[in-house]
Amino acid sequence: MSIEWVPSESVETFMSQLKRGWTVFWSRTWLWGIVVEFSCANELIFAPVFDLGPVIARQSLGGAST
């Protein structure tokens, strides 16, 4: 089974598609709310764990060899 590519008939610039996509994104409060929530969680929780974890392991547990 083969799938044939069919080009779209409308010629729309990348910038107009990007603008339309951002408009749709910002119109859905639940979507950008989740994106903001996970961005904050990544910055406040995961980044310190991934950055400080190896340092604490080296200082307190003897490093990677243990």
DODO-476916 format. One record per atom (N, C-alpha, C): x, y, z. Coordinates in pm, whole numbers, plus 32768, in hexadecimal, padded with zeros to 4 digits. Layout:
BEGIN
((X,Y,Z))
...
This chain:
BEGIN
((8054,7F8B,8000))
((8000,8000,8000))
((8059,807C,8000))
((8041,80D5,7FA5))
((808F,8151,7FA0))
((8032,81C8,7FB5))
((806A,822D,7FF2))
((801F,82A7,800C))
((8056,8313,7FB1))
((8000,8350,7F67))
((802B,83B6,7F08))
((8021,8440,7F48))
((8087,8490,7F34))
((8089,8518,7F6A))
((803A,8574,7F0F))
((7FE0,85C0,7F4D))
((7F90,861F,7F02))
((7FAC,86AA,7F3A))
((7FE3,8703,7EE9))
((8001,8789,7F1D))
((7F82,87D7,7F3B))
((7F89,882D,7FA0))
((7F14,887E,7FC1))
((7EFD,88E7,7F56))
((7E82,890D,7F46))
((7E61,896D,7EDE))
((7E74,89FC,7F0C))
((7E69,8A14,7F8E))
((7E7A,8A9D,7FBE))
((7F0E,8ABB,7FD0))
((7F36,8B2E,7FA3))
((7FC0,8B59,7FB3))
((7FC1,8BBD,8026))
((7FF6,8B90,8097))
((7FF9,8BE2,810E))
((808A,8BEA,813D))
((80B5,8C60,8162))
((8140,8C71,818C))
((8155,8C33,8215))
((81D3,8C1A,8232))
((81F6,8BE1,82B4))
((81CC,8C3E,8325))
((81E3,8CBF,8314))
((81C1,8D1E,837E))
((812B,8D25,8396))
((80DA,8D1C,832F))
((8049,8D1E,8345))
((801B,8C9E,8389))
((8058,8C2D,8367))
((8038,8BB0,83AD))
((8061,8BB8,843F))
((80D6,8BF1,8459))
((8107,8C00,84E2))
((80AB,8C5C,8532))
((8081,8CC9,84F8))
((8026,8D26,853B))
((7FA0,8CE2,8559))
((7F6D,8C98,84FA))
((7EEE,8C51,850F))
((7EFD,8BE7,857C))
((7F6E,8BA2,857D))
((7F86,8B3C,85E3))
((7F8E,8B77,866E))
((7FD5,8BE7,867E))
((7FDE,8C29,8700))
((7F56,8C5C,872D))
((7F05,8C8D,86CF))
((7E7F,8CBC,86F1))
((7E2B,8C49,8727))
((7E32,8BD7,86E7))
((7DE7,8B62,8715))
((7E1C,8B33,879C))
((7EA0,8B32,87AC))
((7EDD,8B09,882A))
((7EAF,8B62,889E))
((7EB7,8BE5,888D))
((7E93,8C42,88F8))
((7DFC,8C46,8910))
((7DAC,8C17,88B1))
((7D1B,8C18,88C6))
((7CEE,8BA6,8921))
((7D44,8B45,8939))
((7D23,8AD4,898F))
((7D6C,8AE3,8A14))
((7D23,8B18,8A77))
((7D5E,8B36,8AF9))
((7D97,8AB9,8B3B))
((7D50,8A4A,8B30))
((7D7D,89CF,8B71))
((7E04,89A2,8B37))
((7E1B,89BB,8AB8))
((7E96,898D,8A78))
((7F0D,89E1,8AA5))
((7F04,8A65,8A9C))
((7F76,8AB5,8AC4))
((7F88,8AB5,8B5B))
((7F1C,8A99,8BA6))
((7F2A,8A8B,8C37))
((7F7F,8A13,8C5C))
((7F69,89A4,8C15))
((7FB8,892C,8C2E))
((804A,8942,8C05))
((805F,8986,8B96))
((80E8,89A1,8B68))
((8132,89F7,8BCF))
((80EF,8A5D,8C05))
((812D,8AB2,8C6A))
((8149,8A62,8CE9))
((80EA,8A0F,8D12))
((80FB,89BE,8D8B))
((8173,8960,8D7F))
((817E,8919,8D12))
((81ED,88BC,8D01))
((8272,8905,8CED))
((826E,897B,8CB2))
((82E9,89CA,8CA5))
((831D,89F2,8D2F))
((82C3,8A1D,8D85))
((82EB,8A41,8E0E))
((831E,89C7,8E5A))
((82DA,8956,8E4C))
((8307,88DC,8E90))
((8392,88B3,8E60))
((83AA,88BB,8DDF))
((842E,8898,8DAA))
((849A,88F5,8DDF))
((8479,8975,8DE7))
((84DC,89D7,8E15))
((84F6,89CD,8EAA))
((848E,89B8,8EF8))
((849C,89BE,8F89))
((84BB,8937,8FCB))
((8497,88C9,8F8A))
((84A8,8845,8FC9))
((8515,87F4,8F82))
((8503,87DE,8F02))
((855B,8781,8EBB))
((85E5,87BB,8EA0))
((85EF,8839,8E7D))
((8672,8874,8E60))
((86D0,886E,8ED8))
((86A3,8895,8F51))
((86FF,8889,8FC3))
((8725,87F8,8FE2))
((86CA,879C,8FD2))
((86E9,870F,8FED))
((8754,86DD,8F8C))
((8743,86FC,8F0B))
((87A3,86CC,8EA8))
((8829,8713,8EB2))
((8829,8790,8EDF))
((88A7,87D8,8EEC))
((88EF,87B9,8F6E))
((88A4,87B3,8FDB))
((88E2,879F,905D))
((88F3,870C,9082))
((88AA,86B5,9043))
((88B3,8626,9062))
((893F,85EF,9056))
((8983,8602,8FE7))
((8A0C,85CF,8FDA))
((8A6E,860F,903E))
((8A5A,868E,905C))
((8AB3,86D2,90BB))
((8AA1,8697,9146))
((8A26,8683,916F))
((8A0A,864A,91F3))
((8A3A,85B8,91F9))
((8A28,856E,918D))
((8A57,84E3,918A))
((8AEE,84DC,9197))
((8B34,8539,9156))
((8BC6,8539,915E))
((8BF5,855E,91EC))
((8BB6,85C3,9227))
((8BE1,85F2,92AA))
((8BB8,8595,931B))
((8B40,855F,9314))
((8B0C,8511,9384))
((8B1E,847A,9375))
((8B1E,8449,92FB))
((8B1E,83B8,92E5))
((8B9E,8382,92A8))
((8BFC,83DA,9289))
((8C7C,83AB,9253))
((8C85,83AB,91BE))
((8C23,83E0,9179))
((8C2A,83EC,90E8))
((8BF7,8373,909D))
((8C18,836C,901C))
((8BE4,8305,8FC4))
((8C21,827B,8FDF))
((8C97,8276,9017))
((8CD8,81F5,902D))
((8C91,81A1,9096))
((8C4B,81E2,90F3))
((8C04,8196,9159))
((8B7E,8170,9126))
